[in-house]
Amino acid sequence: MHAITRALTFCLIKNLTVCSVNLRMVFVETWVYNYHKHEENIVTNGVFTYVAINELGKPIRIIKNNQDCSI
């Protein structure tokens, strides 16, 4: 007998300012539910952090929609 599963992915986007640098953090989790075993388990998770940098790896200011933004 094959187990029937359902996969669910959750995502939370958080914009933060740390030490005058704007960050965008994306939190991701994927869960599966096994109907045969009546179990729910997390199968993967991660946190992705985005910041604009220059060729030296330093945070830079960018222009977005004609507005100066630090990212």
CORGI-V763589 format. One record per backbone hydrogen bond with DSSP energy under -1.0 kcal/mol. CO is the residue of the C=O (numbers start at 1). NH is the residue of the N-H. Records with the same first field share a line. If there is no record, write none. Layout:
# CORGI-V763589
CO = NH / NH
This chain:
# CORGI-V763589
4 = 35
6 = 33
8 = 31
10 = 29
12 = 27
14 = 25
16 = 23
18 = 21
21 = 18
23 = 16
24 = 50
25 = 14
26 = 48
27 = 12
28 = 46
29 = 10
30 = 43 / 44
31 = 8
32 = 41
33 = 6
34 = 38 / 39
39 = 34
41 = 32
44 = 30
46 = 28
48 = 26
50 = 24
52 = 60
54 = 57
58 = 54
60 = 71
62 = 69
64 = 67
67 = 64
69 = 62
71 = 52
